[in-house]
Amino acid sequence: MIPTYNPRPQYLEQTLRSVLAQDQGPERMQIEVIDDCSPSVDVSALVMDIAGKRIAFSRNAQNLGLARSWNCCIERAAGTWIHILHQDDYIDAAFYKHLQRLAELHPWASLLATRSFIVDADGVISDVTPRVLSLEKGGNVIDDFFYQTPIQCPGVVVRRRCYEEVGGFREDLKYTLDCEMWARAIKAQSGFVTSAVLSYYRSNAENQSRQLWRSGEALVDIAKLNALFANRYAEFDAMKAQRRLMEIARSGEEGMRQLGEIEGARVCRDYWKTNAPIDFHFRVFAKRLIRNLNRWLVKFGQGTSKLRNRNSQSLG
């Protein structure tokens, strides 16, 4: 199930072709694009050009937004397993075959996932999601989801029965709705995460995650998820989560600045300065002081070396 909204044609084509390359036929695999009222892209025509009638197409009567659009995918899905693949992500040629084998080996699991390569706008690999050792033999331990999102959407498939019994994506979350969903599903009905890297998550300036960082909504959403987890799971460490959030905001400031996202950097800086405890401010100050001192020592050493060379030449 592929939700879309104003997709880039070349990205959507790569997404669809990565699925079609593993097509098992309409009797075994439902492939459908569900468009969320794209105002400037004729998604239906794109799908027809790429796949003819093999890929079904539907369009929401009105724009539903992220969570409701994903839940619409769940409602329209007819199969036992549901894979929500976003318009700019794609999968490896062995993805479905690998997960089919995992489903046969672990029939008790309601969530199966592979690791994902992180790629940029040009498809260049920049990172890879971590191994989730606690789930490589299966189970319902979700500690790895408390302070990060260790798996990405293109690598995740969930049983339809699981969605029906534990519910779909929360509509009050925007940035962390996937992490909350995966944690809830695994805790309730178990999951399995393979160490194989068989999916590709695209991180680029146009995707919604980046937009949520620019506006600061990503940080607000993480704080909301922390509150949900603190109320729901006794093993969740709220203090650790708060410290982690401040570190995320601080690194987000630096990352946004490196990307030239000045407004996004300012939003992140304002967030951690407003919400961080005094000891966090002190650590940031100490790190800056040490960094500036090291820079000064390097420059001083270079100046001393030049002076020594100049004196040596004069003596010569």
C-alpha positions as CSV (number, residue, x, y, z in Angstrom):
1,M,0.0,0.0,0.0
2,I,1.6,3.2,-1.2
3,P,0.3,6.6,0.1
4,T,1.2,9.6,-1.9
5,Y,1.0,13.4,-1.8
6,N,2.6,15.5,-4.5
7,P,5.2,12.8,-5.2
8,R,8.3,13.4,-7.4
9,P,7.7,11.3,-10.5
10,Q,11.2,9.8,-10.5
11,Y,10.9,8.8,-6.8
12,L,7.5,7.3,-7.2
13,E,8.6,5.4,-10.3
14,Q,11.6,3.9,-8.3
15,T,9.2,3.0,-5.5
16,L,6.7,1.3,-7.7
17,R,9.3,-0.5,-9.8
18,S,11.0,-1.9,-6.7
19,V,7.7,-3.5,-5.8
20,L,6.8,-4.7,-9.4
21,A,10.2,-6.4,-9.6
22,Q,8.9,-8.8,-6.9
23,D,5.3,-9.0,-8.2
24,Q,3.7,-12.4,-7.3
25,G,0.6,-11.6,-9.3
26,P,-2.7,-10.0,-8.3
27,E,-4.1,-13.1,-6.7
28,R,-1.2,-13.1,-4.1
29,M,-0.2,-9.4,-3.9
30,Q,-2.3,-6.3,-3.8
31,I,-0.5,-3.2,-5.0
32,E,-2.4,0.0,-4.6
33,V,-1.5,3.7,-4.6
34,I,-3.7,5.8,-2.4
35,D,-3.4,9.5,-3.2
36,D,-4.2,12.1,-0.5
37,C,-5.6,14.8,-2.9
38,S,-2.3,15.9,-4.5
39,P,-3.0,19.4,-5.8
40,S,-0.2,19.6,-8.4
41,V,0.6,16.1,-9.6
42,D,-1.6,13.8,-11.6
43,V,-0.7,10.7,-9.7
44,S,-3.2,8.5,-11.5
45,A,-1.6,9.2,-14.8
46,L,1.9,8.5,-13.3
47,V,0.8,5.1,-12.0
48,M,-0.8,4.2,-15.3
49,D,2.3,5.1,-17.3
50,I,4.5,3.1,-15.0
51,A,2.4,0.0,-14.4
52,G,-0.7,0.1,-16.6
53,K,-3.6,-1.6,-14.8
54,R,-1.4,-3.8,-12.6
55,I,-1.3,-1.2,-9.8
56,A,-4.7,-0.1,-8.5
57,F,-5.3,3.6,-7.8
58,S,-7.6,5.4,-5.4
59,R,-7.9,9.0,-4.3
60,N,-9.1,10.3,-1.0
61,A,-12.2,12.5,-1.2
62,Q,-10.3,15.1,0.8
63,N,-6.9,15.6,2.2
64,L,-6.6,13.4,5.3
65,G,-3.1,14.2,6.5
66,L,-0.4,11.7,7.5
67,A,-1.9,9.4,10.1
68,R,-5.4,9.2,8.6
69,S,-3.9,8.6,5.1
70,W,-1.8,5.6,6.5
71,N,-4.9,4.3,8.3
72,C,-6.8,4.5,5.0
73,C,-4.2,2.2,3.6
74,I,-4.8,-0.3,6.3
75,E,-8.6,-0.1,5.7
76,R,-8.2,-0.7,2.0
77,A,-5.7,-3.5,2.3
78,A,-7.1,-7.0,1.6
79,G,-4.1,-9.2,2.5
80,T,-2.9,-10.9,5.6
81,W,0.2,-8.7,5.8
82,I,0.2,-5.0,5.2
83,H,3.3,-3.1,3.9
84,I,2.9,0.7,3.9
85,L,5.7,1.9,1.5
86,H,6.1,5.7,1.2
87,Q,6.3,7.5,-2.2
88,D,10.1,8.2,-2.0
89,D,11.3,5.0,-0.3
90,Y,12.0,1.7,-2.0
91,I,12.9,-1.9,-1.3
92,D,15.6,-4.5,-2.2
93,A,14.9,-7.2,-4.8
94,A,14.9,-9.8,-2.0
95,F,12.6,-7.9,0.4
96,Y,9.3,-9.8,0.1
97,K,10.9,-13.2,-0.4
98,H,13.0,-12.7,2.8
99,L,10.0,-11.6,4.8
100,Q,7.8,-14.4,3.5
101,R,10.4,-16.9,4.8
102,L,10.5,-15.0,8.2
103,A,6.7,-15.2,8.4
104,E,6.9,-19.0,7.9
105,L,9.6,-19.4,10.5
106,H,8.0,-17.1,13.1
107,P,4.2,-17.6,12.7
108,W,3.6,-16.0,16.1
109,A,5.0,-12.6,15.1
110,S,2.7,-9.8,14.1
111,L,5.4,-7.4,13.0
112,L,8.3,-8.2,10.8
113,A,11.0,-5.8,9.8
114,T,14.3,-5.5,8.0
115,R,17.0,-2.8,8.6
116,S,17.1,0.1,6.2
117,F,19.8,2.1,4.3
118,I,19.4,5.8,4.7
119,V,19.8,7.5,1.3
120,D,19.9,11.1,0.2
121,A,17.9,12.8,-2.6
122,D,20.2,11.2,-5.2
123,G,20.0,7.8,-3.7
124,V,23.5,7.8,-2.2
125,I,23.7,5.8,1.0
126,S,24.6,7.9,4.0
127,D,23.8,5.7,7.0
128,V,22.0,2.4,8.0
129,T,19.6,1.8,10.8
130,P,21.0,-0.1,13.8
131,R,20.5,-3.8,14.6
132,V,17.7,-4.5,17.1
133,L,19.4,-7.3,19.0
134,S,16.5,-7.7,21.4
135,L,14.2,-8.7,18.6
136,E,16.5,-10.7,16.3
137,K,15.1,-13.9,17.9
138,G,11.7,-12.4,18.2
139,G,9.7,-11.3,21.3
140,N,7.9,-8.3,22.7
141,V,10.7,-6.4,24.3
142,I,10.4,-2.7,23.2
143,D,13.1,-1.0,25.2
144,D,14.9,-0.1,21.9
145,F,11.9,2.0,20.9
146,F,11.9,4.1,24.0
147,Y,14.5,6.7,23.0
148,Q,14.8,6.3,19.3
149,T,13.1,4.8,16.2
150,P,15.3,1.8,15.3
151,I,13.3,0.7,12.3
152,Q,12.0,2.7,9.4
153,C,8.6,2.4,7.6
154,P,9.9,0.9,4.3
155,G,11.3,-2.1,6.2
156,V,8.1,-2.9,8.2
157,V,5.2,-5.2,7.5
158,V,2.4,-5.8,10.0
159,R,-0.4,-8.4,10.1
160,R,-3.8,-7.0,9.3
161,R,-5.1,-8.8,12.4
162,C,-2.7,-6.8,14.6
163,Y,-3.9,-3.5,13.3
164,E,-7.5,-4.6,13.8
165,E,-6.9,-5.6,17.4
166,V,-4.5,-2.9,18.7
167,G,-5.6,-0.1,16.4
168,G,-4.0,2.0,13.7
169,F,-1.7,5.0,13.8
170,R,-2.5,7.7,16.3
171,E,-3.8,10.9,14.7
172,D,-2.5,13.1,17.5
173,L,1.1,12.3,16.5
174,K,3.0,13.5,13.4
175,Y,6.7,12.8,13.7
176,T,6.6,9.8,16.1
177,L,3.4,8.0,15.0
178,D,5.4,5.2,13.5
179,C,7.6,4.6,16.6
180,E,4.5,4.6,18.8
181,M,2.7,2.1,16.4
182,W,5.6,-0.3,16.2
183,A,6.1,-0.3,20.0
184,R,2.4,-0.9,20.6
185,A,2.2,-3.7,18.1
186,I,5.3,-5.5,19.3
187,K,4.4,-5.2,23.0
188,A,0.9,-6.6,22.3
189,Q,1.6,-9.3,19.8
190,S,5.4,-9.8,19.3
191,G,7.7,-8.9,16.5
192,F,10.9,-10.0,14.7
193,V,13.6,-7.7,13.3
194,T,16.2,-9.3,11.0
195,S,19.7,-8.0,10.8
196,A,19.4,-8.0,7.0
197,V,19.4,-4.6,5.3
198,L,16.7,-4.8,2.6
199,S,14.9,-1.5,2.4
200,Y,15.8,2.2,1.6
201,Y,14.5,5.2,3.5
202,R,15.1,8.5,1.7
203,S,16.0,11.6,3.8
204,N,15.7,14.7,1.8
205,A,14.6,18.4,2.1
206,E,11.1,17.7,0.7
207,N,9.9,14.9,2.9
208,Q,7.5,15.6,5.8
209,S,10.0,14.7,8.5
210,R,12.4,17.5,7.4
211,Q,9.4,19.9,7.3
212,L,8.5,18.9,10.9
213,W,12.1,19.7,12.0
214,R,12.0,23.1,10.4
215,S,8.8,24.0,12.3
216,G,9.9,22.5,15.6
217,E,6.9,20.1,15.6
218,A,9.2,17.1,15.6
219,L,10.6,18.1,19.0
220,V,7.1,18.8,20.4
221,D,6.0,15.4,19.1
222,I,8.9,13.5,20.7
223,A,8.0,15.2,24.0
224,K,4.4,14.0,23.5
225,L,5.5,10.5,22.8
226,N,7.7,10.5,25.9
227,A,4.7,11.4,28.0
228,L,2.6,8.6,26.4
229,F,5.4,6.0,27.0
230,A,5.8,7.2,30.6
231,N,2.1,6.6,31.3
232,R,2.0,3.3,29.5
233,Y,5.2,1.5,30.2
234,A,6.6,1.1,33.8
235,E,10.1,0.3,32.4
236,F,10.3,3.7,30.5
237,D,12.8,6.2,32.1
238,A,11.3,9.6,31.7
239,M,14.4,11.4,32.9
240,K,16.6,9.6,30.4
241,A,14.1,10.4,27.7
242,Q,14.1,14.1,28.6
243,R,17.9,14.2,28.5
244,R,17.8,12.4,25.2
245,L,15.3,14.9,23.8
246,M,17.6,17.8,24.7
247,E,20.5,16.1,23.0
248,I,18.4,15.6,19.9
249,A,17.4,19.3,19.9
250,R,21.1,20.3,20.3
251,S,22.3,18.0,17.5
252,G,19.3,19.1,15.4
253,E,20.5,22.6,15.7
254,E,23.9,21.7,14.4
255,G,22.5,19.5,11.7
256,M,20.1,22.1,10.5
257,R,22.9,24.7,10.3
258,Q,25.1,22.4,8.3
259,L,22.2,21.9,5.8
260,G,21.7,25.7,5.6
261,E,18.4,25.5,7.3
262,I,18.9,28.6,9.4
263,E,15.3,28.8,10.7
264,G,15.3,25.2,11.6
265,A,18.5,25.6,13.5
266,R,17.0,28.6,15.4
267,V,13.9,26.6,16.3
268,C,16.0,23.7,17.7
269,R,18.2,26.1,19.7
270,D,15.2,27.9,21.2
271,Y,13.7,24.6,22.2
272,W,16.6,23.2,24.1
273,K,17.5,26.6,25.6
274,T,13.9,26.9,26.9
275,N,13.4,23.3,28.1
276,A,16.8,22.0,29.1
277,P,17.8,21.8,32.8
278,I,20.7,23.9,34.2
279,D,23.2,21.0,34.1
280,F,22.5,20.5,30.3
281,H,23.3,24.2,29.7
282,F,26.5,23.8,31.7
283,R,27.6,20.8,29.7
284,V,26.9,22.7,26.4
285,F,28.9,25.6,27.7
286,A,31.8,23.4,28.8
287,K,31.9,21.6,25.4
288,R,32.0,24.9,23.6
289,L,34.8,26.2,25.9
290,I,36.9,23.1,25.3
291,R,36.3,23.2,21.6
292,N,37.3,26.9,21.4
293,L,40.3,26.2,23.6
294,N,41.5,23.4,21.4
295,R,41.1,25.7,18.3
296,W,43.1,28.4,20.0
297,L,45.9,25.9,21.0
298,V,46.0,24.6,17.4
299,K,46.4,28.2,16.1
300,F,48.9,29.0,18.8
301,G,50.9,25.9,17.9
302,Q,50.8,26.8,14.2
303,G,52.0,30.4,15.0
304,T,54.8,29.2,17.2
305,S,56.0,26.7,14.5
306,K,56.0,29.5,11.9
307,L,58.0,31.8,14.2
308,R,60.5,29.0,14.9
309,N,61.0,28.3,11.2
310,R,61.4,32.1,10.5
311,N,64.1,32.3,13.3
312,S,65.8,29.2,12.0
313,Q,66.0,30.8,8.5
314,S,67.4,34.0,10.0
315,L,70.1,32.2,11.8
316,G,71.0,30.2,8.7
